[in-house]
Amino acid sequence: MPKEKILVVDDEEDIRELVKYNLAREGYKIFCASSGEKALKKAKAKLLD
């Protein structure tokens, strides 16, 4: 079964990495973005479910 994907968006890298680490441990595939604009680009690129 494919892993569910989550996009973590926060302007602070430390926060993004902490959330990414904890969610990845639970088996999720994590993508990160530092801004809303970058998050929308990733979503439009169909990287997310």
N, C-alpha and C positions, 0 to 999 in steps of 0.2 A: 504494500500500500504506500503510495507517495506521501511524503511528509507534507503537512500543511505549512503554508508560507505566511510569514508575518513581516510587515514593514514597520520598523521602529523609526520614528522621526523625532529628533531632538537636536537642538543647536549645541548641546554640550556633549562632546565626544565621550567623556567618562560615563555619563548616564547611558548613552547609546550602547557602549560596550558592556556595561553592567547588565542591562536588560537583555541584550543579545546573548550574553553568556548564560544567564539563567534560563531563558527560553530554549536555547539550543540544548541545554542539558535535559530538557523535557521532550526533546525529539522534534522540535519545530525547525524549519528552514528559515533563517532570518536574513532579511535585507535591511540595510540601514540607509538613512538619508539625514542630512544635516539641516534641511529646510523643506518647506512645503513645496516649493518649486521643483526641487530635486526628487521629492517623493512622487509628485505627479508624473514626472518623466519616467520614473521606474514603473509606475502603474500603467502608463500608456505603452510602455515597452512590453507589456504582458508578462512581467516577471512574477506577478502575483496572481493568486486564485481569484 
